[in-house]
Amino acid sequence: MLVSAGRGWRPLGHFLALRPVRWVADPLYRLIARNRSHLPGGTPYCSLPQSARDAQ
């Protein structure tokens, strides 16, 4: 999506697509997504239901 956004976003999109960057970014994204309700600005709407948390 960043690559197709053009302008200044294209280089960032290509950078994030590099394998070494993806190896770090993918697990980091999953970690942040699992704990997003605990981050500043998190709301109860960000929290996963207990059944979904148990499945992880």
Order of alpha helices (4+ residues) and beta strands (2+ residues): alpha-alpha-alpha-alpha
